[in-house]
Each structure stands twice: as C-alpha cells, then as structure tokens.
Amino acid sequence: MPGNHDVQDLREAYEWRETDDGLKDGEWVRKEDIILACNKVKYPERFKAFSDCFFHKFLQRPYPADYRAQGDCNPFRGNWDSVPNPELLLAD
C-alpha cells in the first residue's frame, strides 16, 4: 500500500473553482479563496508514479486506480514462490 509520500500532487487532479456550487461534501476542499474540486478522471493518477516505479516492477501488474481494489494486503496468498521479482526484496 502506498503512503502519503507516494502521492504526486498533480494540478490537473483538481478543478479550480470560485464556489462549491453543485459539489457534494467530500468532492472538494478550500485552499485560501479557491475551491479545489476533485477531477474524478485525473485524481487516481496521483499514484501513477508509485505504480510504474515500484508496484508494477514488483508484482508485474499496475497499482489499481479503483479504490475498491487497492485494499489487497496479501497479494501472494502465502505463496512466496509466486513473487515475480523476489530480488527486489533484497537489500544491496
């Protein structure tokens, strides 16, 4: 699972607005005098670098953008022989 340090702050992940008109709670945040509305297409891309630079190299699949699929905390199901790149676990 990625942590906050794995999130890229992408400007395009938010739409800058002057008001919160038409937005539901949880879809926006206020930053000073600007409303930042979550762009539902671009927002999940904040984890793309984590996916490309770490997750995919280790598991040979991209980190899921769908929030419901991100909670798989045991991708090997107890079978470490199925780890595609076990050498990535070894420290130099």
Secondary structure, 3 states (H helix, E strand, C coil): CCCHHHCCCCHHHEEEECCCCCCCCCCEEEECCEEEEECCCCHHHHHHHHHHHHHHHHHCCCCCCCHHHCCCCCCCCCCHHHCCCHHHHCCC
